[in-house]
Amino acid sequence: MRWLDRPIPKALLASLASGQTITHSSLDRCPSGQAREHLRSLLVAAMILPRRDENADRLATWTDEFLAGLPRHHVALVKPYAHWMVLRLVRRRARRRRTSFGIATAARERVRCAVRLLRHLDNRQEAITDLSQATLDDWLAGNRARTGNTAPFIKWLNGRGITDDLFVAVPKRTKPTRVNSDEQQQAQIRELLVARDQEVALPERVAGLLVLLYGARLERIHRLTTAELTRHNDRLHVALSDHPTEVPTELAVFIERLAADAATAPRARTFTGDANYLFPSTRRPHAPLHPGTLGRKLARIGVLPQTTRNTAMVALASDLPAAVISTQFGLTPESATRWAAHARRDSIEYLVARVEVPRPSDDTAQ
């Protein structure tokens, strides 16, 4: 109740009481912060506000608020770039599928990177029209992340004649360096399987095992619902992609306990009411836990998401061909092929192993 006495919620609720129409746009005009977004989620849950693609629409609001704090000569360049290239691509993608947290985060970083380049030029007392290939290369300094996030901005500048045919060579992807040894990975799996509930909370245990065993992304794990759990031949399957994956009995027991807990939590119910989130938000009703929050919870129990996922993917790519990894774990064919290259494995071994598995005879089947 003390939350209602804070300035922003108080002002918004006063507006509601005065009969003014509350819309997503009117909320966006209020100061940014957790209070605004928490109130938005409550209003959506109460069906006062319509549902929307939250990550895409919050990205648009963030862009306008971010631009408001920039010098005019930066806004003159970054605003059209952000709206007509970065946001346009996100919205185009949103027509086909929901905008993920990762997509929105990557879009923000592209806008920030454009601003960093402009600040670098300001420090050199140079205008964007003075940007040379040598200056650009020196600023990129072979940094793959910076180069990838800067490339779209340079392409946009070239296309509008602001810069003169500058070129950004994105370094090739390298083999992941942050990986555990097989012994470390197996030890973490054993620890989560045998740990007591007082030592490791059930949600963190399940999420950690999904990362350690299947290289599942937090962006996928945090949205899992009870509807994505199925049983076939008395074995539990979890839909980590379009194709459900059978999980071992030990993990199945934990997942079914988590599903039972979710089924009794009204706030864990999805907005459509047809399932319950396995990892519900503690702040927002009818919403999943934020992937960043889930990642921090895993880090506190020693499961570093990127490191453990890298290790799991290398192990899977060592045992399965790229085509299987792609369909079973929701990777693009290109990404699955890269993991296979990292593991240096040929799918012929997988096919040979399948042929060598003895098939039951007709008499045995009977």
N, C-alpha and C positions, 0 to 999 in steps of 0.2 A: 504493500500500500504506500510505502514511503516513495516509491518510484513515481506515483501519481502527483506528488508534491513538487517534483522537479520542474524547472521552468519550461522546457520544451513540451513534455507531455501535458503539463497544465494548460499551456497556450493552445495546443492542438485540441484537447478535450473541450476547452472553452469555446473553440470555434465550432465544434460539433454541436454543443448545446445551443449556440446562437442560431442554428439553422443554416449556416453556410454549407455549401456542398464540399465534401471532402473527396479529393481525387488524388491519384498518384502524383500528379503535377503539383498540387497544392502542398503535399508532403515534401516534395523535392525542393520547394522554395524555403523550407525550414532549415535551420542549421544542421549540417551533417553530423552523424554520430550514431552510436548504438541505439540511443533512445528513439530516434526517428525510425530506424529499421525495425526495432522491436514493436513499436506501435503499428507500423505498416503490417507486420505479420499478424498481429492481433486483429486488425481490421479486415484483412483478407480471410482469416479463419472464421470471422463472424459474418462473412459475405457482405460486408459494407463496401469493400473495395474488390474489384475483380482480380482474379489471378492473372499473372503476366510472366513472361520469361524474365525472371528476377535478375539473373546474371547479366543478360544483355541490356536490360533497361537501367540497371544500376550502373552499368558501364557508361551509358550515355550521360547520366547525371554526374558521375565522377568526372567525366571529361570536361563538362562545363565548369564544375567547381575547381578543377585543377587549372584550367585555362584562366580563370578569374584571378589567380595569383601570379600570373606571368607578365613580363613587360610587353608593351604593345607590339614591338617589332617581332617578338616571339609569337604572340597570338596571331599576328597577320599570316604567319607561315604554318604554325602548328594547328590552328583551328580548322582550316580547310583540309589539311592532311588527315587530321583525326576524324573529321566527320565524313569526308568523301572517299577516304580510302580504308582506314582502320575500322571504323564503325560500320561502314557499308558492307565490308566483307563479313563482319560478325552477323549483321542482320540477314544477309543473304544466306549464310549458313543456318541461321535460326529458323528459316522457313522449312528446312528439312529435318532439323532435330533440335532438341533443347540445348541451349548454350551452357556448357560446362563451366565450372569454376576455373579450370585450367585455361580454357580458351579466353575467358575474360581477363585473367591475370596476364596472359601473353600479350593481349591487346594493350593493356595498360603499360606494360613494359616497353612496347614499341613507341607509344606516345612519349613516355619519359625519356627514352633514348634519343628521340629527336630533339628534345629540350636540352639534354646534356651536350649534344653536339653544338647547338646554338650557343650555349654558355661557354663552351670551349673556344668558339670563335670570338665571342665577346672578350674573353680573357686575352686573346691574341690581337684584339682590336681590329678584327676583320669582319667584313659582311659575308653573308651566305654566298653572294655572287663572287666573292674572292676565293671561295673554297677550291683548293687545288687537289689533285690526286695525291701528291706527296703529303699534304696536311691531313687528308682523310686517312691515308694508310698509317700515318704516324699515330693518329688518334685511335684507330681500330686496334693497332698493335697486335694483330693476330688473335685477338680474343674472340672465340667462336660465338659466344652468346651475344656480345656487343655487335659483332659483325652481322649476325642473323637478324637482330632487331633494328639495325640501322639500314640494311639493304632496301627495305620497302620505302623508307623516307628518301633515300638517294634516287631510287627509281622514280618516285613521284616528282622530285625536284627536276630531274632530267627531262621528264615528260612535259613539264611546263616551261622549259627553257630557262629555269632559274639558275641551274648549274649546267656546265658544258660536258656532257658525256662522261661523267664520273663512273667508275667501275668498282663494284664491291665483290670480291671473291670470297665466298663463304668457305671456310676450311672444311675439309672432309670430316665426317664423323669418326671419332676415334673409339677404340675399345674402352668400355667403362673401366675406370681406375678404382672406383670405390666398390669393392666387393669383399665379402667375407671368405675365409677358407671354408672348405667343405665341413671341416670339423667344427668351426664356429657356428655355421648355419645349423648343423644337426644338433649341436648342443642347445641352441636357442629353441629349436623345435621341441626337444625333450623337456626343457625347462617349462615351457608353456603347457605342455601336455600333463605334467605331473604337479604343477604348482597348485597350492591351495587357493580357494576363492579369496581368503583374507590377504593373500600375497599379490594376486593379479585379478583384477575385476573381469567378469565374464566378457563384456564387450571388447576390452583390449585383448583378451586371450584369443577370441575368435578372429578379430581383425588381424592380429599379429600372425596367426597361423595361416590365414589366407594369403598374406604377403609372403611369408617364408616358404610356403609350399607351392603356391601358384603364381607368384609374382604379380598378384592382383594390385591394381592401382587404387589408391585411396579415393580417387574421384569415382570409382565404381563401387567400392566397398561401402562408402558412407550412404549410398542410395539404395542398398539392398532392402527388399521388403519380404514379408512372409509369402507373397505371391510368387516369388522367385525361388522358392524351395519346393521341390517335388520328390516324390518317392516312386521308384521303379524297381520291381523285383526286390522289394524290401530294402533298397539302398537309397540313401539320401543324395539328391543332386542339387547343386547350387548353380544358378544362372549367372556366371561371371561375364558372359557374353550372350549372343543369341543361342548358343548351344550349351545346355546345362552340363556341368562337370560333376562326376561322381566323387564324393569325398569319403575318406576312410572313416571307419566306425567311431574311432576316438574323437575325431573332429565333429562328426555328425551329432554325437551326444551333446557337445557344447552348443552347437548351432541350434538344436531343437530346444535346449533350455533357454537360449536367448530368444527364440521365436515365441516360446510360451510366456516369457516375461513381457515381450512386446505386445502380445495379444491381450494382456490385461491392463495395458497402459493407454487410456483414452487419448492422451496427447501424442502418442506414437502413431495414431491412425493417419493414413494418408489423406490428402484433401478430398480425393474422390471417394474415400470410405471403403474401398475394396480390399485393402491390405493394411499392414502395420509396418513401420520402419523398424528394422533390426537395431539401428543405431539412431534413435530419435534425438532431436535437439533438446537440450535442457532449457533453452531460452525461448524458442519459438514453437508454438503448438503446430502439429501436423506438418512438421518439416524435419529433414534429416540433420544429423550432427554435421557441422561444418567440417570439410576435409582437413583444413588446417588444424582445427581443434583435435581431430582424431589423430593426426600426425604427431602432435605434441604429446598426446597421451601415450602413444606407442614409444616415442623417444624416451619417455620417463621410465618405461620398463625395459629399456635397452634395445628395442627394435627400431633401428634407423630405417625408415621406409625406403629411401633410395638405395642404400647399400644392400639391404636384404632383398629388395626386388631385383636388383642387378644380379645378385648371386643366384636367385631362384630362376631367373630367365636364362642365364648361362647353363644352368643344370638342365632345364627343360629342353633347351635347344640342343643339348648334347644327346638327349634321348629321343627327341621327336623331330620329324621334318618340319620345315617352315610352314607348309600348308596346314598341318594339324594345329600348330601353335596359333596361327592366324585365326582359324575358325573357332578353336576351343577357348581361346583366351581374349578374343576381341581385338587383336592387333591388325593393323593394316598389313597387306602382303609385303610391302617394302620394309616395314619395321620387323616383321618376323624373319625376313631374309637377312637383315642386318644381324639379328641375334644369332641366327644359324652361322653366319660368317664369324662372329665373335667366338662361337663355340667350336668352329672348324669341324663341322660334322656334315656327313653326306646322308641323305635320306635313304640311300640304298640299304644301309644297315637296318633301318626300321622295317623296310619291306621284307628283307631277308628274315628278320626276326618273326614277322607275322607269318611267313610261309612255314617256318620251322615249328611254330606252335602246333602241337598235335590236335587235330580236330576229332571230336567224338564220332565214333562210327554210328550207323543207324541203329545197331543193336544196343549200343551204349546209351543213345538218346532215349531209347524206349525204356 
